[in-house]
Amino acid sequence: MMLNTLTMTPEQEQDARAKAFYLLKKWTSLTFLDHAVELYRDFLGAYAKQLDMPSPNQKELEIAYVSNFLGALVQMDEGIETLRKGSDKRSAYDALVTGGERGSDLLFGRSALEIGRTYDPFFHSLGVRDTNYTDSVYATGFAEGVWIEALSCLALKCTAGLNFIGSLTYGKRADGGTRIFEHWTYESLFQDARYPAWRYWPPGRSYPAERPPCPPKNKSREGEVYSDQEIPIEGIWEPWFSVGKVGCPNYFLKGSVAHKYLLEGTNDEQAVRWRLLWEDKRYQDGSIPAEEETYFPNPVAQPKPRALPGESCPRAGYWQNPVMKDPVYVKAGEPMPGPQHTSWGMVIWQYCDPQPDN
């Protein structure tokens, strides 16, 4: 049953608000996005290892690794590091979305089709399939990880209001055209997958047994922002209708323009009054909220130690970065190797786990 802002029962509304509030924080979190980037990193690691087994088009594969696939990871890594500092989320999200779209296009988009990667045995070994959205198996193995990462970045793009356009599962317009959405409503947030390939969309819709509650409705008109006005505080806001009903919460970056609300089941965008539910101050003090430990059903491995060139090495051992194929051994306390930037972007060292054999 489709949830409609104007017709849902109080029990349905309470449950939907709590789930939406949880997902909006999840999709914009360091833990969720870092996990998505790790899926792409795993693919790139498998790609690099497979290059050791020469292919007929070896030269093209090596060039693509360095000039295309690597660049997408470097861009996403920059986004993660910016988000970790908690000071410029717009820049962080922009980098993650741009890098995610770039990597996805290289495997599943027009670039992949034009170059023929969907037919290449090298990429088939990594899980790429010559399929379309209606096939039950769209990608497997490491390539499936990239697909999940790409959908995670798309969810971030929609959540942060970065020019996202998607289609709705529930029916079509009266004139036969496809209905689209650009921001979350209860209809779009909890929609069913349109095609088998999109079974992970929206991604990560899992909840802990003890889900944190959504803050109560903000009944104060103080500080409310009308549609088409600028948002002054970064965080999660809820839309109020003139009839007193409240729509699906949405996340806004500071400086964004408050959008109209696409009423569920219609093509009508209605002007609303947005009221702040929760201000986003995550990561500004260098910590990660305990709630983020619940974002995955199974425990996620602890983040690998990272360091920037010139910083003191926090742990003796082998370190790697996407620009270099072979890891480098650094003693604890020694400065991490440079340079800080390359033609691909910022250099970020990661501790190898597991450590290479001597």
BADOMI-806934 format. One record per residue (C-alpha): x, y, z. Coordinates in steps of 0.02 Angstrom, whole numbers, plus 50000, padded with zeros to 5 digits. Layout:
// residues N
XYZ...
This chain:
// residues 358
500005000050000500675017149952500915028950098500085045750068500475060950174498655066350179497835049450212499015038850318498475033650492499395040550645500235023550670500815022950489501455040650501502435037450661503265022150584503625030550417504355046250499505525035850608506135025550460506365040850349507315050150485508455035150511508795032850325509165051150291510515051050425511145034250362511325039350180512275055150225513395046850355515265043750352515035025350398513795021450258514735030950124516455024650176515775006850163515145010649987516845017349934517665001750007516614991149888517345000849742519084999449818518874980449828518424980249643519944990649599521064979049702520394963949607520634973449443522464976949486522804958649531521994952749369523154963949270524544951949320523734939249202524034946849029522534949248915522464952348726522004970548762523244972348907523834989748860522064996748852521624988649020523164996149104522805013449034520985012349087521485007349263522615022349286521715035949189519895031349221519505018949361520835025549478520255043449456518515038949517519215031449677520355046249711518865057949693517805047649813519235046449936519365065349938517515066149977517705054050123519165063750196518215080150180516685072550263517765065350403518265083250449516425088150461516665105850397516105105850215514805092550181514265100050015516025098249945516165080750017514515074849944514885082849775516525073049764515705056649816514265058449693515385063649549516635049749581515245036949604514415041549440516085041149350516495023649414514765017049376514795023549198516455014649168515644997849206513794999549171513505015549072513795022348898515685022048918515655003448956514544999748806515545010348684517195002448734516454984948744516794981148927515144971948944515814958948821517624958348883518154942048971519294952449083517794961749156516694946249154517954938649275517624953449390515754950749384515174962049242513764954249141513044957648969511324960949043510024974449065508954980349209507614967049181508814952349201508794943249367510704943949378511374961049334513124959649405514054947849521515594947849631516644963549635515594971749498514024969649602514924978949741515204993449621513354993249576512874994249760514125008349785513395017549636511625016049705512245022149874512955037649792511315040149697510365039549862511565052649929511285063149773509405062949800509545065649988510725080449976509765088549833511165087249704510115087449544509405070049556507985063849445507175046849470505625037349416504175031449524503595013449532501785017049571500875019249405501025032449272500295049349233498555050749160499325054748991500375038748996502025047049038503205041049175503065049749342504695056449411505325062949577506805073849624506665073049814506095060549943504265058349984503505043250072503045036649900504795037649829505695032849990504755016550012504445011949830504644994349763506034990249641505514993749461506734980949388507724966349462509354975849438508694989349555508264977449698509514986949806508595003349777508425013049885509965005249965510185000250145508354999950195508684989650352508344995050529508994989550699507844980850822507894996450930507765010250801508095027850865506465037750869506135052350756506025068950850504235074650880503435086050752504065103850762502455113350797503335130150812503315141950663504885150450725506265148850596505195139950467505695141550285504465142650140504715133449977505925143049863506805151150011508585147450068508945134750205509965142650347510385126950449511065110350386510035095450439508365086550424506795097050397504955092150385503665099650265502045106750336500515108850227499215122550248497965109450306499065105050454499715088750382501585084850382502535076450239504085065650230505645073150312507035078750195508885082650219509505100050169511265106950153511505124550217511225136850075510075125149977508405131549913506905123549997505935113949865504085110949843503365094249896502775081749764501185075249842501125056249842500105048449703499995064649603501005075949490500625090849601502065100349680501405109949829502195124649918502535120050099503335127150256504915117850308505315116450494506945110250568506925093150652508775089650677510345100050649511795090450571513375093350673514135076250643516035073950636516445091950683517235085750846518145071550760516985057850826515745046250741514015044550821513705027650906512105025850804513145022450648513625005550720511844999950678511925004350493512344986750435511524970350490513224962250511514724970550592515794980250471517674979150485518454993650576519055007450458520855005150406522085018150474522355032450353523675045850340524125060250226525855063550153526955072450280525965066350431526805054950559526495036650520525255030350653525715011950633527245002850567526894992150415526474992450232525395006650167524565009049998523665022349900522705020849737524055029649636525375016449676525144998249633526424991849759526304995549946527675004950040528375000550211528415014950335529025014650516527925021750654528275040150682529125042850515528325055350394527205047550264527885048850087527345062749970526795071149864525165077649937524355079049765524545070949595523685073849429522295062349494522005072249653522445071149838523545056649897522825046850043523795032350120522865017150188523585003750301523644986850213522524974150297523074960550284524904965150275525864958450124527034943650151528864948650167
